[in-house]
Amino acid sequence: MIFVTVGAQMSFDRMIEWVDEWAIAEGRDDVVAQIGPSDFEPRAMKVLPFMAPPEFRKRMASADAIIAHAGMGSILNALELAKPIIVIPRLSRLGETRNDHQVGTAKRLSEEGLVLTADTPERLAEQMRALAGRSVLKPIGAHAQNSLITRLRDFAER
């Protein structure tokens, strides 16, 4: 199953349209998407506007792969569950967000080998093919490392 999420704050129709087109072209019937308050009606995906956090986490845990906006909540959840994730950053010039912070997030995490990114429908299809050969990821911890917490505490106390 492929799990798609736009995050909790707003719709992201451009991404949902790309994934729907990919699912149709590939004949996929195992795509589940949390799409927010969207006007777009996907033809090949099971859609849920919103999910309670426990259901969201359960869907992510059962997914073979995640496709998401480049929001840190979605990314961290996928990494904690060791799920491969393709991120599509929201773009300010398209009115999808106030600034391009998601572009920077996607670029940096891609450079670190933690996420795959897509900036066109064609690149999304390429990255979905790349997932087939991707090795299993090592999960990250659900909490910050003790050394980081200690350094932050020391900084705050000074």
Secondary structure by P-SEA (a helix, b strand, c coil): cbbbbcccccccaaaaaaaaaaaaaaccccbbbbccccccccccccccccccaaaaaaaaaaccbbbbcccaaaaaaaaaabbbbbbbbbbccccccccaaaaaaaaaaaaaccccccccaaaaaaaaaaaaaccbbbbccccccaaaaaaaaaaaac
